[in-house]
Amino acid sequence: MKKVTTKKILVTSAVITTLLFAVLAIHLYLVTRPKPLDPSSVAMARVDIKQDLTPEQADKISSWVTEQNGVDHVLLNRSTKILVFTFFPAKNTADAIIKNTIDQFGIKAKRFMPSEAEMKGGCPVATNSLTYKAASFIKHIF
């Protein structure tokens, strides 16, 4: 009788372990596969301008960037010489917008790219962060 019970427990454990492993494998596949670009996704880019700008230049640059395809919002701070804009990656790329702006106005500028350490301490509400997923889950329940 003990052999039958022990055998049932071992078979049941093996089946459960196999099923859990299969669920884990499917989950990893679904999470890590490339996803199509969501048209409603918005990204942000920063450009460090390496020269002084007059108020007229700043206004022209800001207006011109705003008119570019896919650009949502533009902020240009003359005192810090930083241009920040949000855009829809499905419509345009930050590199193309920045290159066109530099070519159009002949300014010395470079796109700001954060370091690895800065990326790790990034936005706490990014859509792929654990915090965002937990908040979304709780919102969905209630």
N, C-alpha and C positions, 0 to 999 in steps of 0.2 A: 504494500500500500504506500509506503514511504517513497519507493522508487517511482511510482506513477505520479505522485504529487510533485516530487522533485523534477521529474521529466517535464511535467506540465508547466511548472514555473520557469524552467530553462527555455522551453519552446516559446512560451508567452513573452518572456524577456527578449528573446532573439527577434521575434516578430515586431515587438514594439520598438526595439532599437533600430531595426531595419526601416520601419515606417518613419521614425523620427529623422533618421539619416536622409531618407528620400525627401521629406518635407524641407529639411535644411538645404539640400542640394537645389531643389526647385526654388526656394526662397533666394538663395545666393544668385542663381541664374537670373531671376526676375529683377533683382535689385541692381546687379552690376551690368546688365546689358545696356547698350546705348539707347537713349530715348529720343524720339523726334523732338525738334525744337518747338516749344509752345509759342504760338503767335502772340500771346498776351504777356510773355516774359519781358521784363524790363531789366536792363543792365545799366551800370553807372561807370563812367570813365573820367579820369582826371588827366589834365595836361598841365605841365609846369612850363610856363613861358619864361624864357631866358633873357628877356629884354623889357625895358620900360615901355608902357603903352600910354598914349594920350587918351583922354576921355572919348574922343571921337573914334579912335581906333578900337577901343574896347567896345563901344556901342556897335560899331560895324561888325566886329568879329562875333559878338554875342547874337546879333540879329541874323547874320549869315549862317551861323551854326544852327540856330533855331529853325531855319528854313530847310535844312538838309533832310532828306528822306529818312524817316524812322526816328528822328530826334524828338524827344518828348519835352524836355525842360533843360534850360541852360543857365548856369550861374558863372559869372566872371568877376573875380575880385582883383581889381587893379593893384591894390596895395600888396597883396601876397603874390600876385602874378600867377594865379591858379584859375584854370577853367575847368569846371565840372559840368558834365551833362549826362542826362539819362536818355536811353535810346532803346528801341526794340531790335534785338539781335536777329529776328526773323526778317527784318527789312534792310538792315545795314550793319556794318561792323565798326567798332570804335577806331580801328586802325585806318579804315578808309576815310572816315569823317575827319580824323586828325590830319592825315596826309593831305586831304583836299583843303583843309583850313590853312595848313602851313603853306601849301602851294599858292592858294588864293591871295594870302596877305603877305607872304614873304617874311614871316616871323620866325624867330629862333625858338623852338619849343620841342618838348619831348614828353611822350606819354609816361605817366607815373605808373610803375608796376611795383606792388608791395613785395617785400621779401617773404621768405618762407615763414619766418617767425610771425610777421604781421598777418599772413594768411591764416595761420593756426588760431590766432586770436581775433578772427574776423567777426563778421556780423552775427549776433546771436539769434537772429530771426531768419536766417537763410532757409530756404525751403527744404534743403536736405539736412538740416541740423536736427538733432534729437529734441531740442527745446521746441522747435517749430512743430515737429510731428506730434509731440505730446500735447501741446496746446490745441492743435487741430483736432486730435482725437477727442479731447475733453469737450471742445466746442461741438463736435459732431454728436456726441452722446447727449448733451443738454441742448 
